[in-house]
Amino acid sequence: MNRSSILCVTLLLAGAVSAAHADVEYNMSDKKAPAAHPAAAPAPAPAPGPSISDKGGMASPVVPGKPAAPAPAAAPGATTATWWGHAAWIIATPGGATIAIDPYLDNPMAPKIEQPKTLDAILVTHGHGDHVGNAADLAKKTGAKVIAAYELTGLIGAANSEGMNIGGTVVVKDATIHLVEAVHSSGFGQDKAGPKYAGPAMGYVIEIAKGPVIYHAGDTDVFAGMALIAERYHPTIALLPIGGHFTMDPTGAALAAKLLKVKTVVPMHFGTYPILTGTPDELVAALKKQKVSAKMLEFRSGISQTLK
C-alpha cells in the first residue's frame, strides 16, 4: 500500500471515530432529564396544643406526650379525684366506688395515661360529644352502668344503663347520686338531620358516705336554682366550668360558688379549645372581688388529688 492509500485510510478512520463520538454526545445531550418534581410545600406548623402552666407548689400537669408524675399516696379512706381535662373526671370513694363523669378521655388536654379498667358507673351530663365522649366504649369494656337522661341513655346504647331525669337519685356503693338541673342545651350526634334530642342537660350531686359532697355542674351558666341545690344537698366541693362562650366564665363561676355555699371550687371546662378563654387565675380574682369565702383547688391533668 502506497503512502497515499495509507493517508486515505487514516483519514477515513479518524472521520468515523469523530462521527461516532459526535453521535454519542448528540444522543446524550438530546436525552431530556427527568422532569423535576416541584418541591413539596412544607407542612404547615401544627397549631399549638392546649397547655397548663407550671405553678410553684403544684404537681406538673400530665400533658399529651409526657409521662405522668407519681401522684401522692391518698390517705386510707380518702375520696380522690383525677381530672382528665375538659369536664372529665374519675372519682374514687372510700367504699370502693369508681365513678367516671363526662368521660371525654381523648380530649386535647387528656393525659397520656392508661384509661380506667374498672368502673362502677359513668355519669353523662348531656348529649354533646365533648361530654358523652368515650362512654359507650368504657361501658362495654368495664361493664359500668351509664347513668344519664332517659333519652340520652337510649342514644348512647350501652347494654347496662339507667335512664333518669332531674330529681332522680341512684346509689352506687357508698355514693348517693342526685340528678339536678343545668342551664344548657343537649343534642346528640351530627347527622344530616341535625342533633337528636337527648333530654335535658343536668348536673350531679354525689354524696359520699364518710366523704365530701361533690357537685359536678356539667355545662351551665350560673342560675338561681343553685341556691336550692345548696339548701337541699349541701355540697362542699363544686366542679364548675369557667371557660365561657358555651358556659359561665370565671365571674359567673364565682357567683355560683357564692350561691352554692361551697368550701371549695374546682375549675374545669377551660383551655381545651382556644374559644374557652377563662382561666383559674381569673377565677381566683373573681372570688376575691365578689368576697366569696370558697377556696379554689386547681387540678393538673392526670394528677389525682384527695377531696375533703
C-alpha positions as CSV (number, residue, x, y, z in Angstrom):
1,M,0.0,0.0,0.0
2,N,1.5,3.3,-1.0
3,R,1.7,6.4,1.1
4,S,-1.4,8.0,-0.5
5,S,-3.5,4.9,0.3
6,I,-2.3,4.8,3.9
7,L,-3.2,8.5,4.3
8,C,-6.7,8.0,2.9
9,V,-7.4,5.0,5.3
10,T,-6.1,7.1,8.2
11,L,-8.4,10.0,7.3
12,L,-11.4,7.7,6.9
13,L,-10.8,6.0,10.3
14,A,-10.4,9.4,12.0
15,G,-13.6,10.6,10.4
16,A,-15.5,7.6,11.6
17,V,-14.3,7.9,15.2
18,S,-15.2,11.6,15.1
19,A,-18.6,10.9,13.8
20,A,-19.2,8.2,16.4
21,H,-18.0,10.5,19.1
22,A,-20.3,13.3,17.8
23,D,-23.2,10.9,17.7
24,V,-22.7,9.8,21.4
25,E,-22.6,13.4,22.5
26,Y,-25.7,14.3,20.5
27,N,-27.6,11.4,21.9
28,M,-26.6,12.3,25.5
29,S,-27.5,15.9,25.1
30,D,-30.8,15.1,23.4
31,K,-32.0,12.9,26.3
32,K,-34.3,15.0,28.4
33,A,-33.5,15.0,32.1
34,P,-36.4,13.6,34.1
35,A,-38.8,16.3,34.9
36,A,-38.0,17.7,38.2
37,H,-40.9,17.3,40.7
38,P,-41.8,20.6,42.2
39,A,-40.5,20.8,45.8
40,A,-43.3,19.8,48.2
41,A,-44.6,22.7,50.1
42,P,-43.5,22.5,53.7
43,A,-46.2,21.0,56.0
44,P,-47.9,23.7,58.0
45,A,-46.8,24.0,61.5
46,P,-49.2,22.2,63.8
47,A,-51.5,24.5,65.9
48,P,-50.2,25.0,69.4
49,G,-51.9,22.5,71.7
50,P,-53.6,23.4,74.9
51,S,-51.2,23.9,77.8
52,I,-51.4,24.1,81.5
53,S,-48.8,26.4,83.0
54,D,-46.5,25.2,85.7
55,K,-47.1,26.7,89.1
56,G,-45.0,26.6,92.2
57,G,-46.1,24.1,94.8
58,M,-48.3,22.2,92.3
59,A,-47.6,18.9,90.5
60,S,-46.6,19.3,86.9
61,P,-49.6,18.6,84.5
62,V,-49.6,15.4,82.6
63,V,-49.9,16.7,79.1
64,P,-50.0,14.7,75.8
65,G,-46.7,13.1,75.1
66,K,-45.4,13.3,78.6
67,P,-45.5,10.6,81.3
68,A,-47.4,11.0,84.5
69,A,-45.5,12.1,87.6
70,P,-46.1,9.9,90.6
71,A,-49.2,11.0,92.4
72,P,-49.0,11.5,96.2
73,A,-50.5,8.5,98.0
74,A,-54.0,9.0,99.1
75,A,-54.8,8.7,102.8
76,P,-56.7,5.5,103.7
77,G,-60.4,6.0,103.4
78,A,-60.0,9.1,101.3
79,T,-62.0,10.3,98.3
80,T,-59.8,11.0,95.3
81,A,-60.4,12.7,92.0
82,T,-58.4,12.6,88.8
83,W,-59.1,15.3,86.2
84,W,-58.8,14.1,82.6
85,G,-59.1,17.6,81.1
86,H,-62.2,19.4,80.0
87,A,-65.2,18.2,82.2
88,A,-63.9,14.6,82.5
89,W,-63.3,13.1,86.0
90,I,-62.7,9.8,87.7
91,I,-63.9,9.8,91.3
92,A,-62.8,7.0,93.7
93,T,-64.6,6.7,97.1
94,P,-63.7,5.2,100.4
95,G,-66.3,2.4,99.9
96,G,-64.7,1.3,96.7
97,A,-66.9,3.1,94.1
98,T,-65.2,4.3,90.9
99,I,-67.2,6.8,89.0
100,A,-66.5,8.5,85.7
101,I,-68.2,11.8,84.8
102,D,-68.4,13.1,81.3
103,P,-65.7,10.7,80.1
104,Y,-64.2,12.5,77.1
105,L,-60.9,10.8,77.8
106,D,-59.2,11.6,74.5
107,N,-59.8,15.4,74.6
108,P,-56.8,17.6,73.7
109,M,-55.9,18.1,77.4
110,A,-56.3,14.5,78.4
111,P,-53.2,12.9,79.9
112,K,-51.4,10.0,78.1
113,I,-52.0,7.5,80.9
114,E,-53.9,4.3,80.9
115,Q,-57.7,4.6,80.9
116,P,-59.5,3.1,83.8
117,K,-60.1,-0.7,83.5
118,T,-62.6,-0.8,86.4
119,L,-65.6,1.5,86.7
120,D,-68.9,1.1,88.6
121,A,-70.8,4.0,87.0
122,I,-70.5,6.5,84.2
123,L,-72.4,9.8,84.6
124,V,-73.1,11.8,81.5
125,T,-74.4,15.4,82.0
126,H,-75.8,15.9,78.4
127,G,-75.6,14.8,74.8
128,H,-72.8,16.9,73.3
129,G,-69.9,14.8,72.1
130,D,-67.3,16.5,74.3
131,H,-69.2,15.1,77.3
132,V,-70.6,11.8,76.1
133,G,-67.0,11.1,74.9
134,N,-65.9,7.5,75.4
135,A,-69.0,6.5,77.5
136,A,-70.2,3.6,75.2
137,D,-66.7,2.1,74.8
138,L,-65.9,2.4,78.6
139,A,-69.2,0.8,79.5
140,K,-68.5,-2.1,77.1
141,K,-65.0,-2.6,78.5
142,T,-65.8,-2.3,82.2
143,G,-69.4,-3.3,82.5
144,A,-70.1,0.1,84.2
145,K,-73.7,1.4,84.3
146,V,-74.3,4.5,82.2
147,I,-76.4,7.0,84.1
148,A,-77.9,9.9,82.1
149,A,-81.1,11.5,81.0
150,Y,-83.6,8.9,79.8
151,E,-83.5,10.0,76.2
152,L,-79.7,10.1,76.2
153,T,-79.1,6.6,77.5
154,G,-81.0,5.2,74.5
155,L,-78.8,7.1,72.1
156,I,-75.6,6.1,73.8
157,G,-76.8,2.5,73.6
158,A,-74.9,0.9,76.4
159,A,-76.2,-2.5,77.5
160,N,-76.1,-1.6,81.2
161,S,-77.7,1.8,81.6
162,E,-80.2,3.6,83.7
163,G,-82.2,6.5,82.1
164,M,-83.2,9.1,84.7
165,N,-84.2,12.7,85.0
166,I,-83.8,15.8,87.1
167,G,-84.8,15.0,90.7
168,G,-83.9,11.3,90.5
169,T,-81.5,9.6,92.9
170,V,-79.4,6.4,92.4
171,V,-77.0,4.7,94.8
172,V,-73.6,3.3,93.7
173,K,-71.9,1.6,96.7
174,D,-71.2,4.4,99.2
175,A,-72.1,7.2,96.7
176,T,-75.6,8.6,96.6
177,I,-76.0,10.4,93.3
178,H,-78.7,13.1,92.7
179,L,-79.6,14.5,89.3
180,V,-80.0,18.3,89.3
181,E,-80.8,20.9,86.7
182,A,-78.4,22.8,84.4
183,V,-78.9,25.6,82.0
184,H,-77.7,24.3,78.7
185,S,-78.8,22.5,75.5
186,S,-78.4,18.8,74.9
187,G,-78.3,17.4,71.4
188,F,-76.7,14.1,70.4
189,G,-74.8,13.3,67.2
190,Q,-74.2,15.3,64.0
191,D,-76.0,13.6,61.2
192,K,-77.6,15.3,58.2
193,A,-80.9,15.8,60.1
194,G,-79.1,17.5,62.9
195,P,-78.5,16.5,66.5
196,K,-81.1,14.2,68.1
197,Y,-82.9,15.3,71.2
198,A,-81.1,14.0,74.2
199,G,-83.2,15.0,77.1
200,P,-82.3,17.8,79.5
201,A,-78.8,18.9,80.4
202,M,-78.1,18.1,84.0
203,G,-75.6,18.3,86.8
204,Y,-74.8,15.7,89.5
205,V,-74.5,15.9,93.3
206,I,-72.6,13.0,94.7
207,E,-73.0,12.4,98.4
208,I,-70.1,10.2,99.6
209,A,-70.5,8.4,103.0
210,K,-67.6,9.4,105.2
211,G,-66.6,11.8,102.5
212,P,-67.4,15.1,100.8
213,V,-70.5,16.1,98.8
214,I,-69.4,16.8,95.3
215,Y,-71.4,18.9,92.8
216,H,-70.4,18.5,89.1
217,A,-72.3,21.3,87.3
218,G,-71.9,19.9,83.8
219,D,-72.2,22.7,81.2
220,T,-74.2,25.6,82.5
221,D,-74.4,29.2,83.3
222,V,-74.9,30.3,86.9
223,F,-78.6,30.2,87.8
224,A,-80.8,31.0,90.8
225,G,-81.6,27.3,91.4
226,M,-78.0,26.8,92.6
227,A,-79.2,28.2,95.9
228,L,-81.8,25.5,96.1
229,I,-79.1,22.9,95.4
230,A,-77.2,24.3,98.3
231,E,-80.2,24.2,100.6
232,R,-81.2,20.7,99.7
233,Y,-77.9,18.8,99.2
234,H,-75.3,20.9,101.0
235,P,-72.4,20.4,98.5
236,T,-68.9,21.1,99.9
237,I,-67.0,20.9,96.7
238,A,-68.2,22.3,93.3
239,L,-66.6,21.4,90.0
240,L,-67.5,24.4,87.8
241,P,-67.0,25.3,84.2
242,I,-65.1,28.5,83.7
243,G,-64.2,28.7,80.0
244,G,-67.1,30.9,78.9
245,H,-68.8,31.0,75.5
246,F,-70.7,27.8,76.0
247,T,-70.8,28.0,79.8
248,M,-70.3,30.5,82.5
249,D,-67.0,32.4,82.8
250,P,-64.9,32.9,85.9
251,T,-67.1,35.8,87.1
252,G,-70.2,33.6,86.7
253,A,-68.4,30.7,88.5
254,A,-67.5,32.9,91.4
255,L,-71.2,33.9,91.8
256,A,-72.1,30.2,91.5
257,A,-69.8,29.3,94.3
258,K,-71.5,32.0,96.5
259,L,-74.9,30.6,95.8
260,L,-73.8,27.1,96.4
261,K,-72.1,28.0,99.7
262,V,-69.3,25.5,99.0
263,K,-66.0,25.5,100.8
264,T,-64.0,24.5,97.7
265,V,-64.4,25.3,94.0
266,V,-62.6,23.4,91.3
267,P,-62.4,24.9,87.8
268,M,-62.9,22.8,84.7
269,H,-64.0,23.1,81.0
270,F,-61.4,25.7,80.2
271,G,-58.4,25.8,77.8
272,T,-59.3,22.7,75.9
273,Y,-60.0,24.8,72.8
274,P,-59.0,28.4,72.1
275,I,-62.6,29.6,72.5
276,L,-62.7,28.6,76.2
277,T,-60.7,31.5,77.4
278,G,-61.4,31.6,81.2
279,T,-58.6,30.8,83.5
280,P,-58.1,29.6,87.1
281,D,-56.3,32.8,87.9
282,E,-59.3,34.8,86.7
283,L,-61.5,32.7,88.9
284,V,-59.3,33.5,92.0
285,A,-59.6,37.2,91.2
286,A,-63.4,36.9,90.8
287,L,-63.8,35.1,94.1
288,K,-61.8,37.8,95.8
289,K,-63.7,40.6,94.1
290,Q,-67.1,39.1,95.0
291,K,-65.9,38.4,98.5
292,V,-66.7,34.7,98.2
293,S,-65.2,32.6,101.0
294,A,-64.7,29.5,98.9
295,K,-61.2,28.5,98.1
296,M,-60.1,27.4,94.7
297,L,-58.5,24.0,94.3
298,E,-56.7,23.7,90.9
299,F,-56.1,20.3,89.4
300,R,-53.5,19.2,86.9
301,S,-54.5,16.9,84.1
302,G,-53.8,13.3,85.0
303,I,-52.8,14.0,88.7
304,S,-55.0,12.6,91.4
305,Q,-55.8,14.7,94.5
306,T,-57.7,14.0,97.7
307,L,-61.1,15.7,98.2
308,K,-62.0,16.6,101.7
